[in-house]
Amino acid sequence: LPPTPSPPPPAPPSPELPCGLDFTADRKLRKGAVQNEWCYNSGVYPASAVYDTDAAAECESFYVDPIFELEDPVSYAFDCSAGCLPCTYIQGNDGKYRCKSQRC
């Protein structure tokens, strides 16, 4: 009998994003402090007294980079070096749901 072929070696692990930034892989960029694009002005409004699944999905399809003001915004690489935050559909103290940036 011919020898049984061995299985192929496992694929190398995919490169990981820096710790805590995995949310940037599958969300759309909002250019925060550079172009005044934030979670709250992403088009998911107004605040709602009831949880809205569609609004939550839309909100949570974004992240903000940068979150800090930059001395030279023209050369910024949008690489989270000035901070990144995911947009999250959350309930505020007033009981209303809204799209806000949320620390991980």
Secondary structure in CASP SS format (residue, H / E / C, confidence):
PFRMAT SS
TARGET T0000
AUTHOR 0000-0000-0000
METHOD secondary structure of the structure
MODEL  1
L C 1.00
P C 1.00
P C 1.00
T C 1.00
P C 1.00
S C 1.00
P C 1.00
P C 1.00
P C 1.00
P C 1.00
A C 1.00
P C 1.00
P C 1.00
S C 1.00
P C 1.00
E C 1.00
L C 1.00
P C 1.00
C C 1.00
G C 1.00
L C 1.00
D H 1.00
F H 1.00
T H 1.00
A H 1.00
D C 1.00
R C 1.00
K E 1.00
L E 1.00
R E 1.00
K C 1.00
G H 1.00
A H 1.00
V H 1.00
Q H 1.00
N C 1.00
E E 1.00
W C 1.00
C C 1.00
Y C 1.00
N C 1.00
S C 1.00
G C 1.00
V C 1.00
Y C 1.00
P C 1.00
A C 1.00
S E 1.00
A C 1.00
V C 1.00
Y C 1.00
D C 1.00
T H 1.00
D H 1.00
A H 1.00
A H 1.00
A H 1.00
E H 1.00
C H 1.00
E C 1.00
S C 1.00
F E 1.00
Y E 1.00
V E 1.00
D C 1.00
P C 1.00
I C 1.00
F C 1.00
E C 1.00
L C 1.00
E C 1.00
D C 1.00
P H 1.00
V H 1.00
S H 1.00
Y C 1.00
A C 1.00
F C 1.00
D C 1.00
C C 1.00
S C 1.00
A C 1.00
G C 1.00
C C 1.00
L E 1.00
P E 1.00
C E 1.00
T E 1.00
Y E 1.00
I E 1.00
Q E 1.00
G C 1.00
N C 1.00
D C 1.00
G C 1.00
K C 1.00
Y E 1.00
R E 1.00
C E 1.00
K E 1.00
S E 1.00
Q C 1.00
R C 1.00
C C 1.00
END
